[in-house]
Amino acid sequence: MRNGTIMRLVALVSYGTKFLRNEIALGDWQGHGVFGDARLRFRRQADQAVLAEDVQSWLAILGESGATRLSLHMFARFDIAVPDAMGRVEYAVAVHYADRHEIWAVEREGRDLPTAPRGADVDDLVCVETRSGALQVPGTNWKQVAAAIARDLDTNIPSSQVRAGPYYGPVPEQSPTRMPLLPPFPDASLASWILSSLDWQMARFANDMNPKNDYGSYARANQNELDALEDWGERLECWITEVLIRAANEAHGVNLPAVDGPLERICTPAMSAASLAAESLRIERQSPEPLAYQASPVESPSSANAGHADAQADRPPLSWKRVVGWLLAAVVFGVIVLAGIPIVADHPWAAAVAGVLWVLYRNLRKP
């Protein structure tokens, strides 16, 4: 499932481009609720020097350097090896200049990692390469995208189950910092409606696949059906990511060239699988040698059974005299309890006396 990083990047790219084009003030969106308590940190790859530790400082540096816009992409598009110092990298932010563009790889540090300061999510953006020339960012035919999603997932997109309106993402309605994830742009209404429809489908899918839901598909499906459902969920997740990326690149009103012909996918399950495989390979290469230690011997089942049999053999045989003795003791104990109930009812302090005598008896029996 996707995390908050992609949401923060969408807001950064869409609102950040409008800021670089002097169409919006930083104070109008800097407190966007999608950022929450997360931090964005910007570094150079060469010396790992921190260029900025907040969006405001980074955008100021870009503005002074002549940057004209930002765009969001899957990192796999650029065919760049992920630096060994970084973990899993799925996304990249491109900074556009008049004669070149910079590629910033995005690494997410979770709040559960010891390297994440202040116990919050940290998105590390590292400038990994600078290329000459312009980076082409094609436009989006949103009706074509909606039709492709509906065809792939066999569902109605956009859906009549959700209302058409601004898309707010994960920010709660009662939050004072709640504002649309995307600034206004010509096709914002359809793009937001598609996103809301996909989010609704994801919520239904998550509930249907919950093992605790006795009425969901997970509880009734066989292995082949579960594989098909998981494949459908992966495709849904990729479509959500793709729509977010396309919307981020169009939400700032830049005139992007229209694309003719079949839809060219931006995000596919294969890209996510390749990113995860690359991360696993780097972790394997960087992992230290296994520690040499002597494992404690594990008792085999045969020896354990033999020991249990020996213990059973050491016990004295159960005779009829012992059985009769236990039965008599149980009868006597029951008679004492029944006889003592009226006494305790009339004299509650008698229960305390009996308790004290029992404790003394148990202590005297201890060796």
Residue frames as qw, qx, qy, qz and C-alpha x, y, z in Angstrom:
[[0.000, 0.887, 0.461, 0.000, 0.00, 0.00, 0.00],
 [0.377, 0.625, -0.041, 0.683, 1.13, 3.54, -0.72],
 [0.472, -0.468, -0.430, 0.611, 2.44, 5.79, 2.04],
 [0.003, -0.915, -0.252, 0.316, 2.29, 9.51, 2.71],
 [0.417, -0.379, 0.384, 0.731, 5.44, 10.20, 0.68],
 [0.259, 0.344, 0.662, 0.614, 3.65, 10.22, -2.67],
 [0.078, -0.865, -0.494, -0.040, 0.99, 12.57, -1.28],
 [0.343, -0.784, 0.031, 0.517, 3.60, 15.01, 0.01],
 [0.403, -0.147, 0.534, 0.729, 5.43, 14.89, -3.32],
 [0.183, 0.626, 0.647, 0.394, 2.24, 15.68, -5.24],
 [0.172, -0.938, -0.267, 0.140, 1.66, 18.77, -3.08],
 [0.461, -0.583, 0.263, 0.616, 5.32, 19.77, -3.32],
 [0.384, 0.081, 0.614, 0.685, 5.44, 19.49, -7.12],
 [0.105, 0.703, 0.614, 0.343, 2.06, 21.02, -7.92],
 [0.226, -0.948, -0.198, 0.106, 2.11, 23.93, -5.48],
 [0.557, -0.514, 0.256, 0.600, 5.90, 24.31, -5.75],
 [0.425, 0.275, 0.523, 0.685, 5.73, 24.89, -9.50],
 [0.014, -0.865, -0.412, -0.287, 3.07, 27.56, -9.07],
 [0.456, -0.822, -0.004, 0.340, 5.33, 29.19, -6.49],
 [0.551, -0.220, 0.406, 0.695, 8.33, 29.15, -8.88],
 [0.234, 0.472, 0.555, 0.644, 6.08, 30.75, -11.53],
 [0.013, -0.046, -0.264, 0.963, 5.05, 33.46, -9.04],
 [0.414, -0.338, -0.561, -0.632, 1.41, 32.34, -9.19],
 [0.708, -0.596, -0.349, -0.144, 1.03, 31.56, -5.49],
 [0.110, -0.759, 0.478, -0.427, 2.66, 32.72, -2.28],
 [0.422, 0.178, -0.857, 0.237, 4.51, 30.22, -0.12],
 [0.192, -0.055, 0.640, -0.742, 2.43, 31.10, 2.91],
 [0.679, 0.077, -0.097, -0.723, -0.74, 30.07, 1.08],
 [0.922, 0.071, -0.314, -0.216, 0.22, 26.40, 1.03],
 [0.268, 0.508, -0.737, 0.357, 3.29, 25.88, 3.23],
 [0.361, -0.193, 0.711, -0.572, 1.07, 24.66, 6.08],
 [0.694, 0.064, -0.493, -0.521, -0.74, 22.12, 3.88],
 [0.757, -0.366, 0.378, -0.388, -2.16, 19.38, 6.08],
 [0.954, 0.244, -0.175, -0.022, -0.73, 16.62, 3.88],
 [0.413, 0.576, -0.563, 0.425, 2.75, 17.41, 5.21],
 [0.791, -0.537, -0.288, -0.058, 1.62, 16.87, 8.81],
 [0.519, -0.795, 0.297, 0.104, 4.59, 16.39, 11.12],
 [0.890, 0.180, 0.206, 0.366, 6.78, 14.95, 8.33],
 [0.193, -0.797, 0.281, 0.499, 10.03, 16.57, 7.26],
 [0.789, 0.586, 0.087, 0.165, 11.52, 16.99, 3.80],
 [0.476, -0.692, 0.352, 0.413, 15.32, 17.09, 3.63],
 [0.689, 0.725, -0.027, 0.013, 17.33, 17.98, 0.51],
 [0.609, -0.582, 0.430, 0.325, 20.91, 16.78, -0.01],
 [0.446, 0.692, -0.502, -0.266, 23.68, 16.52, -2.59],
 [0.997, 0.009, -0.077, -0.023, 24.83, 13.05, -3.54],
 [0.589, 0.577, -0.423, 0.375, 28.53, 13.81, -3.87],
 [0.220, 0.318, -0.638, 0.667, 29.24, 14.75, -0.26],
 [0.381, -0.511, -0.769, 0.047, 25.82, 14.07, 1.32],
 [0.111, -0.054, -0.274, 0.954, 25.74, 17.72, 2.33],
 [0.076, 0.676, 0.708, -0.190, 22.33, 18.97, 3.44],
 [0.179, 0.318, 0.291, 0.884, 21.24, 21.83, 1.18],
 [0.389, -0.325, 0.029, -0.862, 17.96, 22.54, 2.95],
 [0.065, -0.115, -0.938, 0.322, 15.87, 21.04, 5.71],
 [0.325, 0.549, 0.569, -0.519, 12.55, 22.56, 4.73],
 [0.502, 0.588, 0.567, 0.285, 10.58, 23.25, 1.57],
 [0.062, 0.983, 0.105, -0.136, 10.85, 27.03, 1.87],
 [0.325, -0.719, 0.466, 0.399, 14.66, 27.05, 1.86],
 [0.559, 0.035, 0.728, 0.394, 14.87, 24.55, -1.00],
 [0.395, 0.755, 0.496, 0.169, 12.45, 26.46, -3.23],
 [0.070, -0.959, 0.093, 0.258, 14.35, 29.67, -2.49],
 [0.441, -0.451, 0.626, 0.458, 17.57, 28.01, -3.71],
 [0.501, 0.352, 0.716, 0.335, 15.83, 26.75, -6.85],
 [0.224, 0.918, 0.323, -0.048, 14.31, 30.15, -7.56],
 [0.180, -0.864, 0.308, 0.357, 17.68, 31.88, -7.28],
 [0.457, -0.254, 0.739, 0.426, 19.18, 29.24, -9.60],
 [0.318, 0.309, -0.426, -0.789, 16.59, 29.91, -12.32],
 [0.147, 0.181, 0.972, 0.019, 14.36, 26.84, -11.92],
 [0.331, -0.045, -0.318, -0.887, 11.10, 27.15, -13.84],
 [0.806, -0.179, -0.118, -0.552, 9.04, 24.17, -12.67],
 [0.325, -0.312, 0.873, -0.187, 9.01, 20.77, -10.96],
 [0.768, 0.097, -0.402, -0.490, 7.69, 17.42, -12.16],
 [0.629, -0.334, 0.639, -0.292, 7.08, 14.05, -10.51],
 [0.670, 0.378, -0.575, -0.280, 8.12, 10.69, -11.98],
 [0.968, -0.238, 0.077, 0.018, 8.76, 7.06, -11.17],
 [0.310, -0.754, 0.518, 0.261, 12.48, 6.73, -10.51],
 [0.720, 0.036, 0.651, 0.239, 12.68, 3.72, -12.86],
 [0.543, 0.814, 0.202, -0.041, 12.07, 6.04, -15.80],
 [0.083, 0.934, -0.339, -0.083, 15.58, 7.50, -15.65],
 [0.939, 0.201, -0.206, 0.190, 17.58, 4.25, -15.64],
 [0.069, 0.738, -0.487, 0.461, 19.85, 5.45, -12.84],
 [0.646, -0.088, -0.704, 0.281, 21.49, 3.15, -10.31],
 [0.505, -0.817, -0.152, -0.232, 20.29, 3.88, -6.80],
 [0.144, 0.678, -0.576, 0.434, 23.18, 5.09, -4.60],
 [0.596, -0.069, -0.769, 0.220, 24.32, 2.51, -2.07],
 [0.079, 0.024, -0.543, 0.836, 23.74, 4.97, 0.74],
 [0.518, -0.035, 0.006, -0.855, 20.03, 5.13, -0.04],
 [0.452, 0.085, 0.848, -0.263, 17.32, 2.59, 0.68],
 [0.383, 0.476, 0.766, 0.201, 14.26, 1.95, -1.44],
 [0.066, 0.399, -0.130, -0.905, 13.67, 4.64, -4.07],
 [0.410, 0.499, 0.761, 0.060, 10.42, 4.66, -6.02],
 [0.245, 0.912, 0.327, 0.015, 9.92, 8.29, -6.99],
 [0.518, -0.056, 0.108, 0.847, 11.96, 11.13, -8.40],
 [0.108, 0.905, 0.267, -0.314, 11.37, 14.87, -8.58],
 [0.598, 0.310, 0.272, 0.687, 12.75, 16.65, -11.65],
 [0.115, -0.785, -0.122, 0.597, 13.77, 20.30, -11.39],
 [0.598, 0.592, 0.389, 0.375, 13.50, 22.03, -14.77],
 [0.221, -0.642, 0.124, 0.723, 15.78, 24.85, -15.93],
 [0.494, 0.730, -0.103, -0.461, 16.01, 26.57, -19.27],
 [0.479, 0.618, -0.601, -0.162, 18.94, 24.44, -20.49],
 [0.297, 0.214, -0.907, 0.206, 19.04, 21.44, -18.14],
 [0.732, -0.457, -0.143, -0.484, 17.16, 19.42, -15.55],
 [0.038, -0.426, 0.811, -0.399, 18.12, 17.86, -12.23],
 [0.740, -0.210, -0.580, -0.267, 16.91, 14.48, -11.00],
 [0.247, -0.456, 0.594, -0.615, 16.26, 14.19, -7.28],
 [0.529, -0.123, -0.837, -0.062, 15.76, 10.66, -5.94],
 [0.521, -0.502, 0.146, -0.674, 13.28, 10.36, -3.07],
 [0.474, 0.003, -0.848, 0.235, 13.94, 8.04, -0.15],
 [0.570, -0.610, -0.119, -0.538, 11.46, 7.63, 2.68],
 [0.250, 0.178, -0.802, 0.513, 12.61, 7.10, 6.24],
 [0.527, -0.543, -0.582, -0.298, 9.80, 5.73, 8.41],
 [0.358, -0.729, 0.223, -0.540, 8.98, 7.00, 11.88],
 [0.923, -0.368, 0.087, -0.068, 9.92, 3.58, 13.24],
 [0.804, 0.346, -0.199, 0.442, 13.53, 3.86, 12.06],
 [0.587, -0.600, -0.160, 0.519, 16.27, 5.04, 14.44],
 [0.414, 0.026, 0.240, 0.878, 17.61, 7.39, 11.75],
 [0.056, -0.691, -0.478, -0.539, 14.34, 9.34, 11.61],
 [0.180, 0.057, -0.437, 0.880, 14.73, 12.40, 13.85],
 [0.351, -0.051, 0.228, -0.907, 11.91, 13.65, 16.06],
 [0.369, 0.174, 0.881, -0.238, 10.02, 10.40, 15.59],
 [0.547, 0.619, 0.179, -0.534, 8.44, 11.64, 12.34],
 [0.805, 0.404, 0.360, 0.244, 8.57, 10.57, 8.71],
 [0.164, -0.716, 0.333, 0.592, 11.50, 12.01, 6.78],
 [0.773, 0.578, 0.245, 0.089, 11.55, 12.26, 2.99],
 [0.439, -0.547, 0.387, 0.598, 15.13, 12.54, 1.75],
 [0.648, 0.750, 0.132, -0.018, 15.46, 14.15, -1.69],
 [0.570, -0.484, 0.425, 0.509, 18.95, 13.61, -3.10],
 [0.485, 0.775, -0.208, -0.349, 20.18, 15.22, -6.32],
 [0.819, -0.155, 0.517, 0.195, 21.62, 12.19, -8.12],
 [0.544, 0.151, 0.531, 0.631, 22.19, 13.56, -11.62],
 [0.203, 0.726, 0.049, -0.655, 22.06, 16.67, -13.80],
 [0.574, 0.274, 0.652, 0.412, 21.29, 16.27, -17.49],
 [0.005, -0.287, 0.234, 0.929, 21.44, 18.83, -20.26],
 [0.213, -0.193, -0.683, -0.672, 18.41, 19.70, -22.34],
 [0.547, -0.184, 0.144, -0.804, 14.72, 19.74, -21.54],
 [0.141, 0.050, 0.974, -0.167, 12.87, 16.83, -19.95],
 [0.394, -0.176, -0.515, -0.741, 9.67, 16.05, -21.80],
 [0.213, 0.168, 0.793, -0.545, 6.60, 15.69, -19.61],
 [0.125, -0.267, -0.724, -0.623, 3.64, 14.64, -21.76],
 [0.446, -0.150, 0.155, -0.868, 0.14, 15.87, -21.08],
 [0.166, 0.124, 0.955, -0.213, -2.76, 13.67, -19.98],
 [0.456, -0.194, -0.473, -0.729, -6.06, 12.94, -21.67],
 [0.300, -0.167, 0.712, -0.613, -8.12, 12.34, -18.53],
 [0.818, 0.161, 0.077, -0.546, -11.05, 10.76, -20.34],
 [0.718, 0.384, -0.578, -0.050, -8.63, 8.29, -21.91],
 [0.094, 0.337, -0.804, 0.480, -7.12, 7.55, -18.47],
 [0.583, -0.052, 0.467, -0.663, -10.56, 6.97, -16.93],
 [0.864, 0.269, -0.179, -0.387, -11.51, 4.59, -19.75],
 [0.544, 0.413, -0.715, 0.150, -8.23, 2.66, -19.43],
 [0.161, -0.257, 0.756, -0.579, -8.70, 2.24, -15.66],
 [0.735, 0.075, 0.270, -0.617, -12.30, 1.09, -16.06],
 [0.817, 0.358, -0.391, -0.226, -11.24, -1.42, -18.71],
 [0.382, 0.405, -0.774, 0.302, -8.31, -2.80, -16.68],
 [0.124, -0.113, 0.764, -0.623, -10.12, -3.06, -13.33],
 [0.251, -0.365, -0.825, -0.350, -13.56, -3.88, -14.77],
 [0.177, -0.604, -0.589, 0.508, -15.27, -1.16, -12.75],
 [0.177, 0.881, 0.345, 0.272, -16.89, 2.24, -13.27],
 [0.479, -0.422, -0.038, 0.769, -14.40, 5.11, -13.26],
 [0.086, -0.264, 0.550, -0.788, -15.30, 7.75, -12.25],
 [0.213, -0.323, -0.917, 0.095, -17.78, 6.21, -9.87],
 [0.323, -0.595, -0.296, -0.674, -21.21, 7.55, -8.99],
 [0.699, -0.494, -0.484, 0.179, -20.59, 6.33, -5.41],
 [0.464, -0.397, -0.160, 0.775, -18.38, 9.35, -4.68],
 [0.186, 0.920, 0.261, -0.226, -19.07, 13.00, -5.24],
 [0.613, 0.484, 0.104, 0.616, -17.23, 15.07, -7.80],
 [0.235, -0.968, -0.001, -0.092, -15.22, 17.74, -6.02],
 [0.134, 0.786, -0.564, 0.213, -11.77, 18.64, -4.73],
 [0.897, -0.062, -0.416, 0.137, -9.59, 15.74, -3.62],
 [0.327, -0.849, 0.286, -0.301, -8.14, 16.15, -0.13],
 [0.523, 0.362, -0.737, 0.229, -6.28, 12.89, 0.32],
 [0.592, -0.258, -0.721, 0.251, -5.70, 11.55, 3.84],
 [0.050, 0.169, -0.355, 0.918, -6.18, 14.88, 5.68],
 [0.046, -0.488, -0.832, 0.260, -9.17, 14.63, 8.09],
 [0.028, 0.727, 0.469, 0.500, -12.14, 16.91, 7.45],
 [0.425, -0.873, -0.234, 0.055, -11.86, 18.56, 10.86],
 [0.679, -0.183, 0.024, 0.710, -8.18, 19.48, 10.36],
 [0.041, 0.898, 0.110, -0.425, -7.60, 23.27, 10.30],
 [0.134, -0.574, 0.567, 0.576, -4.83, 22.74, 7.71],
 [0.579, 0.311, 0.744, 0.118, -7.07, 20.82, 5.30],
 [0.323, 0.670, -0.183, -0.643, -6.90, 22.05, 1.74],
 [0.895, 0.414, 0.020, -0.167, -7.15, 20.37, -1.69],
 [0.783, -0.260, 0.391, 0.408, -4.21, 18.15, -2.56],
 [0.497, 0.277, 0.460, 0.682, -4.14, 19.74, -6.02],
 [0.058, 0.454, 0.076, -0.886, -4.38, 23.45, -6.89],
 [0.619, 0.605, 0.340, -0.367, -6.98, 24.38, -9.51],
 [0.120, -0.330, 0.675, 0.649, -6.24, 23.47, -13.14],
 [0.487, 0.144, -0.375, -0.775, -8.45, 22.95, -16.22],
 [0.708, -0.063, -0.646, -0.280, -9.11, 19.23, -15.71],
 [0.041, -0.302, 0.739, -0.601, -8.91, 19.29, -11.90],
 [0.698, -0.074, 0.238, -0.671, -12.54, 18.27, -11.49],
 [0.913, 0.187, -0.289, -0.218, -12.24, 15.05, -13.51],
 [0.490, 0.396, -0.687, 0.362, -8.80, 14.18, -12.09],
 [0.241, -0.287, 0.620, -0.689, -10.06, 14.65, -8.52],
 [0.826, 0.003, 0.081, -0.558, -13.16, 12.59, -9.25],
 [0.813, 0.286, -0.507, -0.002, -11.01, 9.76, -10.59],
 [0.237, 0.368, -0.720, 0.538, -8.80, 9.87, -7.49],
 [0.508, -0.193, 0.450, -0.709, -11.78, 9.82, -5.14],
 [0.898, 0.118, -0.158, -0.393, -13.24, 6.87, -7.05],
 [0.680, 0.327, -0.625, 0.201, -9.98, 4.92, -6.82],
 [0.052, -0.336, 0.669, -0.661, -9.68, 5.65, -3.10],
 [0.734, -0.087, 0.225, -0.634, -13.22, 4.36, -2.60],
 [0.891, 0.223, -0.367, -0.147, -12.35, 1.19, -4.51],
 [0.414, 0.388, -0.701, 0.431, -9.21, 0.74, -2.38],
 [0.374, -0.277, 0.542, -0.699, -11.21, 1.08, 0.84],
 [0.887, 0.045, 0.009, -0.459, -13.64, -1.58, -0.38],
 [0.770, 0.348, -0.528, 0.082, -10.78, -3.85, -1.40],
 [0.122, 0.408, -0.707, 0.565, -9.00, -3.48, 1.96],
 [0.606, -0.168, 0.425, -0.651, -12.22, -4.33, 3.83],
 [0.909, 0.197, -0.170, -0.326, -12.90, -7.28, 1.53],
 [0.709, 0.364, -0.557, 0.234, -9.40, -8.68, 2.07],
 [0.278, -0.570, 0.537, -0.557, -9.40, -8.25, 5.84],
 [0.389, 0.042, -0.919, 0.046, -8.97, -11.73, 7.40],
 [0.081, 0.170, 0.720, -0.667, -11.23, -10.68, 10.27],
 [0.523, 0.224, -0.056, -0.821, -14.09, -9.95, 7.87],
 [0.475, 0.041, 0.875, -0.088, -16.07, -13.20, 7.84],
 [0.582, 0.642, 0.452, -0.210, -18.17, -11.98, 4.92],
 [0.150, 0.795, -0.379, -0.449, -15.30, -10.78, 2.72],
 [0.811, 0.471, -0.311, -0.150, -13.76, -12.47, -0.27],
 [0.130, 0.589, -0.761, 0.239, -10.67, -13.40, 1.74],
 [0.518, -0.198, 0.712, -0.431, -12.67, -15.76, 3.95],
 [0.821, 0.304, 0.360, -0.323, -14.37, -17.53, 1.05],
 [0.579, 0.706, -0.354, -0.205, -11.78, -17.58, -1.73],
 [0.958, -0.077, 0.120, 0.247, -9.46, -20.42, -2.63],
 [0.544, -0.464, 0.264, 0.647, -5.78, -19.87, -3.42],
 [0.382, 0.308, 0.537, 0.686, -6.32, -19.14, -7.13],
 [0.057, -0.856, -0.431, -0.280, -9.03, -16.62, -6.33],
 [0.468, -0.804, -0.036, 0.364, -6.83, -14.97, -3.69],
 [0.535, -0.156, 0.384, 0.736, -3.99, -14.65, -6.22],
 [0.205, 0.574, 0.529, 0.591, -6.38, -12.99, -8.68],
 [0.264, -0.911, -0.315, -0.028, -7.64, -10.60, -5.98],
 [0.544, -0.623, 0.123, 0.548, -4.12, -9.64, -4.94],
 [0.447, 0.139, 0.475, 0.745, -3.19, -9.02, -8.57],
 [0.013, 0.783, 0.479, 0.397, -6.25, -6.79, -8.94],
 [0.427, -0.863, -0.158, 0.218, -5.26, -4.88, -5.80],
 [0.561, -0.332, 0.277, 0.706, -1.71, -4.32, -7.10],
 [0.288, 0.419, 0.509, 0.694, -3.08, -2.95, -10.37],
 [0.196, -0.884, -0.393, -0.158, -5.43, -0.66, -8.44],
 [0.536, -0.702, 0.004, 0.470, -2.55, 0.62, -6.33],
 [0.488, -0.055, 0.403, 0.772, -0.49, 1.36, -9.45],
 [0.118, 0.667, 0.512, 0.528, -3.36, 3.24, -11.05],
 [0.345, -0.897, -0.245, 0.125, -3.70, 5.43, -7.95],
 [0.543, -0.495, 0.215, 0.644, 0.02, 6.22, -8.10],
 [0.395, 0.246, 0.524, 0.714, -0.15, 6.95, -11.83],
 [0.029, -0.827, -0.460, -0.322, -3.12, 9.30, -11.50],
 [0.448, -0.824, -0.088, 0.335, -1.38, 11.14, -8.63],
 [0.523, -0.266, 0.354, 0.729, 1.77, 11.61, -10.74],
 [0.254, 0.473, 0.558, 0.633, -0.17, 12.77, -13.79],
 [0.185, -0.895, -0.390, -0.109, -2.22, 15.20, -11.71],
 [0.512, -0.681, 0.031, 0.522, 0.86, 16.62, -10.00],
 [0.447, -0.089, 0.444, 0.771, 2.47, 17.33, -13.37],
 [0.080, 0.529, 0.558, 0.634, -0.62, 19.10, -14.71],
 [0.298, -0.755, -0.552, 0.188, -1.96, 20.82, -11.60],
 [0.326, -0.538, -0.032, 0.777, 0.21, 23.91, -12.01],
 [0.418, 0.812, 0.233, -0.334, -1.32, 24.95, -15.32],
 [0.170, -0.523, 0.613, 0.567, 1.77, 24.43, -17.48],
 [0.751, 0.470, -0.094, -0.455, 0.76, 23.79, -21.07],
 [0.495, -0.306, 0.796, 0.166, 1.87, 20.22, -21.66],
 [0.337, 0.280, -0.642, -0.629, 1.88, 18.70, -25.14],
 [0.841, 0.033, 0.211, -0.496, -1.05, 16.42, -25.83],
 [0.254, -0.299, 0.906, 0.160, -0.36, 12.74, -26.44],
 [0.740, 0.259, -0.234, -0.575, -1.94, 10.92, -29.36],
 [0.574, 0.228, -0.784, -0.062, -2.30, 7.17, -29.63],
 [0.753, -0.388, -0.531, -0.007, -2.59, 4.54, -26.91],
 [0.446, -0.855, 0.145, -0.219, -2.04, 5.45, -23.30],
 [0.598, 0.389, -0.579, 0.394, 1.58, 5.04, -22.17],
 [0.722, -0.614, -0.318, 0.022, 1.67, 3.78, -18.62],
 [0.030, 0.800, -0.397, 0.448, 3.69, 5.63, -15.99],
 [0.337, -0.416, 0.744, -0.398, 3.44, 3.12, -13.15],
 [0.807, 0.042, -0.497, -0.315, 3.05, -0.66, -13.39],
 [0.861, -0.482, 0.127, -0.102, 3.32, -3.48, -10.83],
 [0.882, 0.217, -0.094, 0.407, 6.59, -4.50, -12.50],
 [0.223, 0.705, -0.240, 0.629, 8.14, -1.12, -11.58],
 [0.571, -0.656, 0.252, -0.426, 7.22, -1.55, -7.91],
 [0.984, -0.152, 0.067, 0.070, 8.52, -5.12, -7.91],
 [0.706, 0.458, -0.163, 0.515, 11.80, -3.99, -9.50],
 [0.088, -0.754, 0.278, -0.589, 12.21, -1.25, -6.89],
 [0.784, -0.512, 0.229, -0.266, 11.65, -3.71, -4.06],
 [0.966, 0.095, -0.011, 0.240, 14.07, -6.23, -5.61],
 [0.458, 0.634, -0.240, 0.575, 16.76, -3.58, -5.97],
 [0.377, -0.717, 0.307, -0.500, 16.34, -2.58, -2.32],
 [0.941, -0.292, 0.148, -0.084, 16.61, -6.20, -1.19],
 [0.846, 0.341, -0.112, 0.394, 19.79, -6.65, -3.21],
 [0.167, 0.718, -0.306, 0.602, 21.40, -3.56, -1.70],
 [0.645, -0.605, 0.271, -0.382, 20.48, -4.68, 1.81],
 [0.993, -0.055, 0.047, 0.098, 21.99, -8.09, 1.12],
 [0.658, 0.512, -0.196, 0.516, 25.23, -6.53, -0.15],
 [0.022, -0.687, 0.316, -0.655, 25.50, -4.18, 2.81],
 [0.820, -0.513, -0.031, -0.253, 24.57, -6.67, 5.51],
 [0.144, -0.692, 0.695, -0.131, 27.46, -7.70, 7.78],
 [0.456, 0.186, -0.869, -0.050, 28.77, -11.22, 7.98],
 [0.757, -0.475, -0.305, -0.329, 26.62, -13.49, 10.12],
 [0.324, -0.677, 0.554, -0.360, 27.79, -13.84, 13.69],
 [0.603, 0.158, -0.781, 0.033, 29.51, -17.12, 14.56],
 [0.472, -0.390, 0.509, -0.605, 27.94, -18.74, 17.56],
 [0.160, 0.035, -0.986, 0.005, 27.28, -22.20, 18.87],
 [0.601, -0.294, -0.240, -0.703, 23.61, -22.94, 18.87],
 [0.472, -0.269, 0.704, -0.456, 22.26, -24.75, 21.87],
 [0.059, 0.009, -0.966, -0.252, 21.49, -28.39, 21.11],
 [0.625, -0.041, -0.063, -0.777, 17.91, -29.07, 20.22],
 [0.455, -0.091, 0.853, -0.241, 16.36, -32.15, 21.69],
 [0.250, 0.035, -0.775, -0.580, 15.10, -34.49, 19.02],
 [0.699, -0.206, -0.083, -0.680, 11.47, -35.65, 19.14],
 [0.819, -0.026, -0.572, -0.021, 12.56, -39.26, 19.74],
 [0.405, 0.099, -0.631, 0.655, 14.66, -38.37, 22.78],
 [0.314, -0.217, 0.225, -0.896, 11.90, -36.14, 24.13],
 [0.808, -0.156, -0.296, -0.484, 9.40, -38.97, 23.83],
 [0.717, 0.034, -0.643, 0.266, 11.82, -41.34, 25.51],
 [0.129, 0.175, -0.526, 0.822, 12.28, -38.97, 28.43],
 [0.565, -0.203, 0.030, -0.799, 8.52, -38.56, 28.78],
 [0.848, -0.082, -0.482, -0.206, 8.13, -42.35, 28.82],
 [0.517, 0.103, -0.658, 0.537, 10.82, -42.66, 31.54],
 [0.169, -0.203, 0.365, -0.893, 9.04, -40.09, 33.68],
 [0.753, -0.163, -0.184, -0.610, 5.78, -41.93, 33.29],
 [0.792, 0.013, -0.605, 0.078, 7.51, -45.19, 34.29],
 [0.276, 0.202, -0.610, 0.715, 8.93, -43.61, 37.49],
 [0.480, -0.319, 0.115, -0.809, 5.48, -42.78, 38.80],
 [0.262, -0.053, 0.907, -0.324, 3.99, -45.24, 41.31],
 [0.157, -0.276, -0.839, -0.442, 1.15, -47.37, 39.97],
 [0.423, -0.222, 0.077, -0.875, -2.35, -46.08, 40.61],
 [0.146, -0.120, -0.970, 0.156, -4.01, -48.56, 43.06],
 [0.339, -0.594, -0.604, -0.409, -7.69, -48.86, 44.05],
 [0.494, -0.564, -0.462, 0.474, -6.81, -47.84, 47.62],
 [0.239, -0.185, 0.040, 0.952, -5.47, -44.47, 46.40],
 [0.166, -0.348, -0.537, -0.750, -8.61, -43.91, 44.32],
 [0.470, -0.629, -0.617, -0.049, -10.87, -44.66, 47.31],
 [0.457, -0.431, -0.293, 0.721, -8.78, -42.36, 49.49],
 [0.081, 0.021, 0.229, 0.970, -9.13, -39.44, 47.03],
 [0.320, -0.477, -0.610, -0.545, -12.88, -39.99, 46.79],
 [0.513, -0.607, -0.550, 0.258, -13.31, -40.02, 50.58],
 [0.351, -0.294, -0.111, 0.882, -11.25, -36.86, 50.90],
 [0.063, -0.223, -0.405, -0.884, -13.42, -35.13, 48.28],
 [0.433, -0.584, -0.633, -0.265, -16.62, -36.17, 50.09],
 [0.505, -0.537, -0.418, 0.531, -15.32, -34.94, 53.44],
 [0.231, -0.118, 0.084, 0.962, -14.21, -31.64, 51.94],
 [0.202, -0.390, -0.530, -0.725, -17.63, -31.16, 50.34],
 [0.493, -0.627, -0.603, 0.028, -19.43, -31.85, 53.64],
 [0.437, -0.411, -0.245, 0.762, -17.20, -29.32, 55.45],
 [0.073, 0.085, 0.274, 0.955, -17.91, -26.67, 52.82],
 [0.351, -0.504, -0.594, -0.519, -21.68, -27.22, 52.95],
 [0.545, -0.602, -0.522, 0.260, -21.67, -27.19, 56.75],
 [0.416, -0.302, -0.131, 0.848, -19.61, -24.05, 56.87],
 [0.076, 0.445, 0.426, 0.784, -21.84, -21.97, 54.59],
 [0.383, -0.791, -0.419, -0.230, -24.46, -21.13, 57.32],
 [0.623, -0.555, -0.175, 0.523, -21.71, -20.34, 59.81],
 [0.390, -0.003, 0.209, 0.897, -19.98, -17.92, 57.44],
 [0.079, -0.610, -0.488, -0.619, -23.36, -16.35, 56.58],
 [0.499, -0.800, -0.329, -0.050, -24.10, -15.65, 60.27],
 [0.530, -0.756, 0.171, 0.344, -20.51, -14.89, 61.30],
 [0.645, 0.748, -0.115, 0.104, -18.48, -13.46, 58.37],
 [0.134, -0.819, 0.548, -0.108, -15.39, -13.14, 60.57],
 [0.849, -0.194, 0.491, -0.016, -15.20, -16.95, 60.64],
 [0.804, 0.569, 0.062, 0.162, -14.05, -16.86, 57.01],
 [0.165, 0.863, -0.404, 0.255, -11.09, -14.70, 58.03],
 [0.598, -0.534, 0.575, -0.164, -10.18, -17.12, 60.81],
 [0.917, 0.163, 0.360, 0.049, -10.33, -20.05, 58.41],
 [0.599, 0.765, -0.121, 0.203, -8.16, -18.15, 55.94],
 [0.141, -0.811, 0.522, -0.223, -5.52, -17.38, 58.58],
 [0.772, -0.292, 0.557, -0.090, -5.42, -21.02, 59.67],
 [0.873, 0.435, 0.196, 0.101, -5.00, -22.13, 56.02],
 [0.357, 0.852, -0.306, 0.231, -2.11, -19.72, 55.47],
 [0.413, -0.664, 0.591, -0.197, -0.39, -20.90, 58.66],
 [0.896, -0.007, 0.442, -0.038, -0.83, -24.50, 57.58],
 [0.756, 0.632, 0.010, 0.171, 0.71, -23.81, 54.14],
 [0.108, 0.855, -0.439, 0.256, 3.68, -21.98, 55.68],
 [0.618, -0.502, 0.581, -0.168, 4.35, -24.75, 58.20],
 [0.926, 0.203, 0.317, 0.023, 4.39, -27.33, 55.39],
 [0.509, 0.813, -0.266, 0.095, 7.12, -25.48, 53.49],
 [0.889, -0.066, -0.205, 0.404, 10.57, -27.07, 53.89]]
